[in-house]
Amino acid sequence: MALLSWKRDSHQVASQTPAFEDLALPLLPALYNLAFWLTRSAADAEDLVQESFLKALRGFAGFEAGTNFKAWIFRILRNTYLTSRTGLERTRTVALEEELDQRPGSYPEAAIDRQTPEINLLRLADRAMLHAALEQLPPPLLEVILLCDVEEMKYKEIAAVLEIPIGTVMSRIARARTSLRKTLQTQNTQSKEWGA
Amino acid sequence: MTAHLSPANLNALADGELSADQLILVNDHLALCPACTSNALAQTLLKTQVARAGQRYPMPQGLEERMKRAAASRRTPGRSAAAGLGAAAAILLVIFSGIMLTLQMSRRAEVAAIENRAQVSEVCDLHIATLAAGLPPQVVSSDRHTVKPWFQGKLPFSFNLPDNLPNDTKLDGANLTYLHNQPVAQLLYSIGQHRVSVFLSQRRNPEPTEQRQSEQSGFHVTKAGVGDLNIVAVSDVDPARLAGIVRIIKDAQSGTR
């Protein structure tokens, strides 16, 4: 039986356009994880996820089907965080891009001669050490490394979420990894000294 | 490629971001350079370890359920109309209708509470962000005949500003801003040394609503509705003073002041 044209159209639209819940609910654990890393508080993370989810729900009509929903909803969460009190407090204390660049020893060339011990260290690094190292990262470096390594986003997607150029994404990832490697090495040295 | 691989290339290699041509060059170099191979291995190991350690915070129980209910309650009425007709038969079962109604009301109340908290949080954040920015308002004027026309063509609605304000209250200016993806007017007042943001937005339900007050992190939020206008004021001033300014703005819409 042929459907009336308006019914056929509505069926096609319904079948082609995924519901908001189908797209958003699977991402809730990832959104909450990032929210907790950013806010460092369970209550604030829950508030941030709820507010972002409702914002995304209200704005879903404006979301262009076929584009990257994950990047879209993460951008909403990140922007909501930036305008929150926690975000404002953190961004006020964050070093500027230039200041981050000028930190001494921020490029991994200095580590090139210590590859083998470092690889062993990375193999042996436990979660607690990595958590501590991640917690020491400034927010701009933390969010970029979480999106890259935990959320497995491509540089282009990260650039869309953070609304920064791809070149900045790449330099922040480099700085984040350099900082993590240095922190892990320092932790390892300290634990050896304490054990001695 | 004879020089050592750059940090950007090592990271792009670990992240799978190299193009096919770049990958051939990098692999050729790695085949001849143990130092870069070790470095690349270290970057890959670090990436794997961070991926594991970064998944640290499991979602609390109940959050997904609350979000599902929030999404379900906002579905378009057109879609649920057919389901509603089907459910009408079930409503004949009186014993269940009471239970269903109670459940629905509690869900709606919960969703409304979540939305209310989100709105309170958002207006507080906007107010704090305005104060933190320390920038002058987009339209700087204490004259209502300057501030109101400034919004012409910027908002899909209009509003009246009160003529007479209490002695220590003055209009500092206004901003065009966005709440829930909708353009809203942010009127900036001072009551003594306290700064007040009053957000005026369009609403669908024209029924007048009573003033309601809530509080978040020391900030008071007062809401009211009149005609097709929502009024939400936020400040750290005494709640009675805040309610007073909302009442004056509300009265100005109906021309009683």
Chai-1 contact restraints between the chains, C-beta under 6 A:
chainA,res_idxA,chainB,res_idxB,connection_type,confidence,min_distance_angstrom,max_distance_angstrom,comment,restraint_id
A,F20,B,A71,contact,1.0,0.0,6.0,A-B,restraint_1
A,E21,B,A71,contact,1.0,0.0,6.0,A-B,restraint_2
A,L28,B,M59,contact,1.0,0.0,6.0,A-B,restraint_3
A,L28,B,E64,contact,1.0,0.0,6.0,A-B,restraint_4
A,P29,B,M59,contact,1.0,0.0,6.0,A-B,restraint_5
A,Y32,B,M59,contact,1.0,0.0,6.0,A-B,restraint_6
A,N33,B,Y57,contact,1.0,0.0,6.0,A-B,restraint_7
A,F36,B,Y57,contact,1.0,0.0,6.0,A-B,restraint_8
A,E51,B,A118,contact,1.0,0.0,6.0,A-B,restraint_9
A,E51,B,S121,contact,1.0,0.0,6.0,A-B,restraint_10
A,F53,B,M67,contact,1.0,0.0,6.0,A-B,restraint_11
A,L54,B,A118,contact,1.0,0.0,6.0,A-B,restraint_12
A,L57,B,A71,contact,1.0,0.0,6.0,A-B,restraint_13
A,L57,B,R74,contact,1.0,0.0,6.0,A-B,restraint_14
A,R58,B,H180,contact,1.0,0.0,6.0,A-B,restraint_15
A,R58,B,N181,contact,1.0,0.0,6.0,A-B,restraint_16
A,G59,B,N181,contact,1.0,0.0,6.0,A-B,restraint_17
A,T83,B,D125,contact,1.0,0.0,6.0,A-B,restraint_18
A,T83,B,A129,contact,1.0,0.0,6.0,A-B,restraint_19
A,S84,B,D125,contact,1.0,0.0,6.0,A-B,restraint_20
A,R85,B,I128,contact,1.0,0.0,6.0,A-B,restraint_21
A,L88,B,A132,contact,1.0,0.0,6.0,A-B,restraint_22
A,P108,B,P7,contact,1.0,0.0,6.0,A-B,restraint_23
A,I112,B,A35,contact,1.0,0.0,6.0,A-B,restraint_24
A,Q115,B,S38,contact,1.0,0.0,6.0,A-B,restraint_25
A,Q115,B,N39,contact,1.0,0.0,6.0,A-B,restraint_26
A,E118,B,A42,contact,1.0,0.0,6.0,A-B,restraint_27
A,I119,B,L41,contact,1.0,0.0,6.0,A-B,restraint_28
A,I119,B,A42,contact,1.0,0.0,6.0,A-B,restraint_29
A,L122,B,A42,contact,1.0,0.0,6.0,A-B,restraint_30
A,L122,B,L45,contact,1.0,0.0,6.0,A-B,restraint_31
A,L122,B,L46,contact,1.0,0.0,6.0,A-B,restraint_32
A,A125,B,Q49,contact,1.0,0.0,6.0,A-B,restraint_33
A,R127,B,A53,contact,1.0,0.0,6.0,A-B,restraint_34
A,L130,B,Q49,contact,1.0,0.0,6.0,A-B,restraint_35
A,L130,B,A53,contact,1.0,0.0,6.0,A-B,restraint_36
A,H131,B,A53,contact,1.0,0.0,6.0,A-B,restraint_37
A,L146,B,G54,contact,1.0,0.0,6.0,A-B,restraint_38
A,D149,B,K47,contact,1.0,0.0,6.0,A-B,restraint_39
A,D149,B,V50,contact,1.0,0.0,6.0,A-B,restraint_40
A,D149,B,A51,contact,1.0,0.0,6.0,A-B,restraint_41
A,V150,B,A51,contact,1.0,0.0,6.0,A-B,restraint_42
A,V150,B,G54,contact,1.0,0.0,6.0,A-B,restraint_43
A,V150,B,Q55,contact,1.0,0.0,6.0,A-B,restraint_44
A,Y155,B,E17,contact,1.0,0.0,6.0,A-B,restraint_45
A,M170,B,A8,contact,1.0,0.0,6.0,A-B,restraint_46
A,I173,B,N11,contact,1.0,0.0,6.0,A-B,restraint_47
A,A174,B,P7,contact,1.0,0.0,6.0,A-B,restraint_48
A,A174,B,N11,contact,1.0,0.0,6.0,A-B,restraint_49
A,R177,B,L46,contact,1.0,0.0,6.0,A-B,restraint_50
